């Protein structure tokens, strides 16, 4: 299935966007390295991922801290090529290897991942349930003040 992924880098005065290729990324460390390579100083870097009309993810990297992840539909992510990469123990709230059942449908991860940047946790959760993933990412970018930058790389 086709996907779209973009890195949003916060600079002193604005956001910059760049489309990225995730085909060579094998794990969460690879995603974090990809984000950190784009970072400016200690400003947050966001990786927005959307897979067709099924799910979206927001991965946030702040400096050398562990990435924070939110996915709109854990079950859909689990069925994708990115399930092993994005559905970590922290996202699911338990070790995925200990669970014989597939992740439940619905959001998972850190719903506060964008709270300090203007996206309320309840709004982020609502975006996953009532909109197409591409539309949800546009709303997120609007709240961040970088919708034009995201649309430029889409």
BADO-701460 format. One record per residue (C-alpha): x, y, z. Coordinates in steps of 0.2 Angstrom, whole numbers. Layout:
<sites>
SITE   east  north     up
SITE      X      Y      Z
...
</sites>
This chain:
<sites>
SITE   east  north     up
SITE      0      0      0
SITE      6     18     -4
SITE     10     29     10
SITE     15     48     13
SITE     28     53     25
SITE     35     71     29
SITE     46     78     42
SITE     41     94     49
SITE     56    104     57
SITE     52    118     69
SITE     65    132     67
SITE     66    149     76
SITE     52    157     66
SITE     43    144     56
SITE     41    126     51
SITE     50    118     36
SITE     43    102     28
SITE     51     88     18
SITE     44     72     11
SITE     54     57     16
SITE     56     39     11
SITE     53     26     24
SITE     57     11     13
SITE     75      9     21
SITE     70     12     39
SITE     70     -4     48
SITE     65      1     66
SITE     61     15     78
SITE     79     20     80
SITE     80     22     61
SITE     65     34     62
SITE     72     44     76
SITE     89     45     66
SITE     79     51     51
SITE     71     64     61
SITE     86     70     70
SITE     96     72     54
SITE     83     86     50
SITE     83     94     67
SITE     88    112     70
SITE     96    115     87
SITE     85    107    100
SITE     68    111     92
SITE     55     97     90
SITE     55     87     74
SITE     39     78     68
SITE     37     64     56
SITE     19     63     49
SITE     15     46     41
SITE     -2     42     32
SITE     -6     26     23
SITE    -19     27     10
SITE    -36     29     18
SITE    -33     18     34
SITE    -22     27     47
SITE    -10     41     51
SITE      4     42     64
SITE     13     57     72
SITE     31     53     78
SITE     39     67     88
SITE     58     68     92
SITE     65     81    104
SITE     84     81    104
SITE     91     64    110
SITE     75     59    119
SITE     65     43    114
SITE     53     46    101
SITE     35     49    106
SITE     22     41     95
SITE      3     42     92
SITE     -6     31     79
SITE    -24     34     74
SITE    -28     15     72
SITE    -17      2     80
SITE    -25    -13     71
SITE    -23     -5     54
SITE     -5      0     58
SITE     -2    -18     64
SITE     -8    -25     47
SITE      4    -13     38
SITE     22    -14     34
SITE     26     -2     48
SITE     17    -12     62
SITE     33    -19     69
SITE     42     -1     68
SITE     28      9     76
SITE     19     -2     88
SITE     31     -3    102
SITE     28     -8    120
SITE     26     11    124
SITE     13     14    111
SITE      3     -1    115
SITE      5      0    134
SITE     12    -18    134
SITE     25    -29    125
SITE     18    -33    108
SITE     26    -50    109
SITE     17    -55    125
SITE      0    -52    116
SITE     -7    -66    106
SITE    -21    -55    100
SITE    -20    -42     87
SITE    -20    -24     93
SITE    -37    -17     95
SITE    -45     -5     83
SITE    -43     13     88
SITE    -29     25     93
SITE    -14     21    103
SITE      1     29    110
SITE      4     47    117
SITE    -11     58    113
SITE     -2     72    121
SITE     12     72    108
SITE      7     89    101
SITE     -2     97    116
SITE     12    110    119
SITE     11    114    100
SITE     -7    118    100
SITE    -16    101     96
SITE    -27     96    110
SITE    -26     77    115
SITE    -45     75    113
SITE    -44     84     96
SITE    -30     72     90
SITE    -40     57     95
SITE    -56     64     87
SITE    -46     67     70
SITE    -42     48     69
SITE    -60     43     71
SITE    -70     55     60
SITE    -59     60     45
SITE    -48     53     31
SITE    -30     52     37
SITE    -24     64     24
SITE    -37     77     30
SITE    -32     74     48
SITE    -14     78     44
SITE    -20     94     36
SITE    -29     99     52
SITE    -14     95     62
SITE     -3    105     51
SITE    -16    120     52
SITE    -15    119     71
SITE      4    119     70
SITE      4    134     58
SITE     12    124     44
SITE     -2    118     32
SITE      5    127     17
SITE     22    119     20
SITE     14    102     22
SITE      4    104      6
SITE     19    109     -4
SITE     28     92     -1
SITE     12     82     -3
</sites>
